[in-house]
Each structure stands twice: as C-alpha cells, then as structure tokens.
C-alpha cells in the first residue's frame, strides 16, 4: 500500500518461558526493507525497534492473549504501536527499523521464529485484521459561507448550539480575521455572550473515527 490509513491488528499469546518476534516490511517482497521489529521476552517485557533500536519498551503477561495494534497512516507518514489499548510508540513511517531512510509503503508482516536466540520463539496468533479508513464523512474549510453568517444557521445538518438556538449568541460567526485555508474560519468568543457551538457527530455506536481540525488561539 502506498496511500491510505490502516489499522493492522491481532491477538498474540506467548506461553510461559517462550519468546516471540515479528516485523513489518516496507515491501511485500521479503527482505527489501524492515519497517520495524517487535520483540516479546521471557520476563514479560517487550521492545520495538522503530527508527532506532529499542525505541520503546512495554510489558505483557505470558500465557494470556495480548491485543496488538499498528496504526499506519501513509497519508501523514505516521505509525503507532499499541499494546492492550495503550500507545507504546509513534514515529515517522518512512524510515527503517535501524534509522535508515525507508519507503512510505505498507508491504507485509513477517511472523518469524528464531530472532530471540538462545531463547525459543513459540507463540500463537489469532483474530488477524486489517481495517482501512477510506471515507471522509465531513470536511469543511468554511469557505462556502459568507463572512458574518452563523454556522449553525447555514449548516444545520452538522451544527447546532448547546441550547439548540442557531443564530443566537451561542452560534459561531464565520470570519475572515484568521484562517488556515484559504481565508475563512469560525470564531469562538465571549463577545456579547459565550459561544457554545455543538458539532453533531451522529451518536455513533460502532467504528473507529479520526476527528481533527486546525485551531488558533
């Protein structure tokens, strides 16, 4: 993969007294570029080589299933490594595990036994999953509105106010006083009453979402 954002996850079980190892490759052809390496040791500790050797460490429980997740964001050249819901490390993805420049490509995962010698790699993998985020539900650079418009009045599908009174003092005005792209934004202030704008995200009950914006104070 050369574009997009992906969650690559699975559950791993390392029996007591054993070890485990896997790596991500920047190419589906084995051995071209190691993106990063993950090690599970016999003492319940682990480490990741990503951009530098031993970039971060973590703990896990031997003999139990452990959730590992790898968020690979090729759009922004970013990678994250998670263990049991905790972020362990994040780094730029266009490097190799030892720090050399690498391709911003999600190629393959190599599950390998033999990297922890003289300890013995024996481990189990289940619930393997790749999730992709191709869809943008909402994006707004505020340029389609007229300066002085109330946002919740102009776009009631996505915006309202705390008291559900679009057009009142809680609503946000579109302004050209400051902007990230190209010339307009909305303003939150206490001028004449505190802005209390509500962005309606739809009461989602499942899925994984990225919610972001540019902000200047």
Secondary structure, DSSP 4 states (H G I P E B T S, - for coil): --SSEEEEEEEEEE-TT-BEEEEEESSSSTTS-EEEEEEE-TTSEEEEESSSTT-EEEE--TTSEEEEEEEEETTTTEEEEEETTEEEEEEESSB-TTS-B--S---EEEE-S-TTTTS-B-EEEEEEEEEE----S----STTSPTT-BHHHH-TTTEEETTS-TTSTTSPEEESSS-SSSS-EEE---TTS---EEE------SS----------
